[in-house]
Amino acid sequence: MQFRGFWVIQTVSTTPFNDQKPGTSGLRKKVRIFQQPHYAENFVQSVFDSLEDFAGQTLVVGGDGRYLNREVIQIVIKMAAANGFGRVIVGQGGILSTPAASHLIRSAGAFGGLVLSASHNPGGPDEDFGIKYNIGNGGPAPEKVTDAIAARSLVIDSYKILEAADVDIDLIGTSQLGAMTVEVVDPVTAYADLMESLFDFAAIRAQIAGGFTLAFDSMSAVTGPYAAEIFERRLGAPAGTVMNGTPLPDFGHHHPDPNLVHAKQLYDRMMAADAPDFGAASDGDGDRNLIIGRHSYVTPSDSLAVLAANAHLAPGYKAGLKGIARSMPTSGAADRVAEKLGAPLYETPTGWKFFGNLLDAGMATICGEESAGTGSDHVREKDGIWAVLLWLNILAVRQQSVAAIMADHWATYGRNYYARHDYEAIAKDKADALMAALRGALATLPGTGNSGGTVKSADDFAYTDPTDQSVSRNQGVRILFEDGSRVVFRLSGTGTEGATLRVYIERYVGPDGDLGLETGDALAPLIAAAQDVADIAGYTGMDKPSVIT
């Protein structure tokens, strides 16, 4: 509302979060919680109150299109105007994939951005919503910023918002909201142009024109428009290549997590007799990926290793890699590639912000997590479509199938048999007790004989960041066996109800060993050992995982 030539800024009294403290990756809660009066406003104001010197600066805003996305974007725009930002850039319709948002922050020279997403979690009125703040490098805010936001949210007593009509975010162009400019932009083109600058689109296009077939499942989430533009229009794949390509507020009742459980439609298609040559999927906000060749599933850890070993085949990486980084739970497959390339290998805690520091310092080029997140120094987020395009570039140059590339890779580097077992929605006190018991037993584990073999060492992973010497502790309990196998236990904070225990099981077999085992058979002794050591059934009441990937 405009009153006598002035825009009215309201300072609204409110109450702090109390037990709804944001997590380190942002705020991720059920939609019904975000719909409480002042709830979203509290978090947005807590972000702004924790920042300095942003008056007149640019803020990027967009999300994955899930339920409540458009409503919260209007709140953010009006609060940005009231708090003194000079410009807000919004993806048309409120849409921006997370990697596209990172690219936009960087290319626009923005102060930062608010990304509205709950990542791979379900969407809908009874499901999940989230907000996170990304800094000017395009990556997730570091812990010193998220800690400040969390602390502010516990004491906040007011927020500032412009009293005004909603902005039309469906029409590309600029408008004024008070003293602030609102710019609505095409969310796809700039990102697609970036991808075309990194990869040999001509070679991929020729491969497709020659009969190479692919399927990409957007899971009714944000990557649909990006995938249609890149795969179908720019690369010439036929219409229908992109499955579930329309972003829906509830993701079409899908759980938009690209794993073998939730992307079963794609998996079944790739295992059929008439399967395409290549299949892939991405998640709710576009930062994760699933890679499946015809009758050949590729684990995220193996995918990272193959991409690193072959990145030089793509124009954007022909100069080689400055370094490779992986999260601690990710298998050691990439370590062997780094050793052969003579490149540094960094093992970090889970969380892309740790990779961002290495990328900003020019210490790494390609990074990856076992949870299907892979990316490079082109942005400061993991990037699902980027990973798919690098695979397509490699396939076009090598003229081999996915299965053949994997066989060659294992014959060169050996094979890391690997699986992740997720035990979801555990009562938090039970999950905490399990981890406390494991940490309490660390000193007694080495030398223990069990069905997994002899324990060589055990620790609670800690990381010293080589860029700023900051230390992150209690990142997950690692049990290493004499034969090079390992089991890792870690609690995940990505859910909105209860806790998720993730158990990572890994066995290495050298190039001369048995590379053709079924993963379940190869890991069976270690799976039994993990159950015994942690007493998972005793603490959780679950005799099997919720999800195996």
C-alpha positions, 0 to 999 in steps of 0.5 A: 500500500502506498500512502501519500507518496510513501511506502509504509514499512511495518515493524511487527512484534513477534516471538522467537523460535524457541524450540524451532531453532534453525539447523546449520543448513538453513531452516527445514520444517513441515509446511504447517509450521511455516504457515504459523503466523510470523514464522517465515518472517522470523527466519528471514529477519533473523537472516537479515539481522545477521548480515552487515553492509547489504544496504543497496545490494542485490539479493537473489530469491527463488525456489524449487516450486514446492507448496508455499514457494510463491507465498514465501517469495512474496514475504521475502521480497517485501521484507528485503525492501523494508530492510534496505536491499537495493534490488531483488532478482527473482526467478520467473514464477518463483523458480530457480534450481539450487545450482542455477541460483548459485550461478545467478548470485555469482554472475549478478554480483549479488550480496547473497540469496535466499533459496526456498527448498527442502531439497529432496524431501517431499512437497505438499500441504502436509509435507516439507518446506525450507529456506537457506541463505547462500552467500556472495560466492553462491554457496551455502552460508558458512557455520559462523553465519548460520550460527549467528542466524540460529542465535538471532532467531532465539531472541528476535522480537520484531521484523520489518516488512513493506506493506504492499500488494504482491509483485507479479513474479510471472512477468519477466521485467523490472518493477519498483517496490518502494526504493527497491528494484524487483527484477524477474528473470528467465530462470533457465537460459543463463544456466543452460548457456553456462552448461553449453560453455563447459561441455561439447554439445556438438559431440553429444548432439551428434551422438544422439542424432546417431541413435543414442537414447536417453531418459531423464526423470525430473521427478515433477520437480524443478529441473523439468524446464532446465532438462527440456531446454538442454536435452530436448531443445539444445541437444536434440533428444526427442520429445518425451526424453524428459520424464515427469518434466512439469514442476508441481507443488507436491511433486506429483506425490513423488518423493523427489529423491533420486535413489533406487527406491523413489526413482523406481520408474526410471530404474525399471525402464533402464533394466527393461529389455528395450532400455535406453542407452543412458538414464538419469534423474535429479531431485527436488531442487536440482542439485542431486543426480542418479546415473543408470546405464542400460542394465547398469546402476552407477553408485554416486561414489563410483560416479564421482570417481569416473567423472574425475578420471575422465573430466579432461574429455570435456572442454571446460576441464581439459586443463586438468583438475586442481584437486578432488574433494569428497565427503567423509562418508563417500567411498575411497574410489575417488582417492585412487583417481586422485593418486593416479592423476597426482592431484590433491584429495580432500576428505571433508565433513558432509556439507557443500560449504566445506567444498566451497572453501576449497573451490574458492581457494582454487584447491579443488575442481570436482567435488562429490558426496555419496548422497548423489551430489556432484559438482565442480568449480562452475558454481558453489552448489552440487549440480545434478544436470551438470553431472549428467552432462559430463557423463554424456560428454564422456560417453560421446567421446569414448563411444562406450556404454556405461557398463563398459566404462565402469568395467574399464574403471574397475580394471584400472583402479579396483572396485569399492563395493559400497552401500548406504543403509538409512534408518529413518524417523528414529526417535531422536533420543534413541538415535543420540543414545546409539551414537553416544554408545558408539563414541563411548566404545571407540577405545575398545573397538580396535582389535575386535574380531567379528563377522566383518574382520579385525578392526584396525582403528576407530574414531569420530571424524574431525576436520581441519579446514585447510583454507582457514584452519577452522575445526569441525568435530563429531562428524561421524564414527568410522570403523576401519578394518584391517583389509581396508573395509570400513563402516561409518555411522552418522546422523543426518539432519535433512529430515523434518521428523525424528532422526535418520541414522545413515550407515555406510558400508564399504569394501575395497577389492583390487584390480586383480580381485573379484570385481563381479560380485553382487554388492549385497554378497560382497558387503554381507559380513560388514552389514552384520558387523555394523548391526553387532557393533552399534546394536541398531535393532536394539536402539531403533527397534528396526530389523532392516533399513528404511532405504538402501542405496 
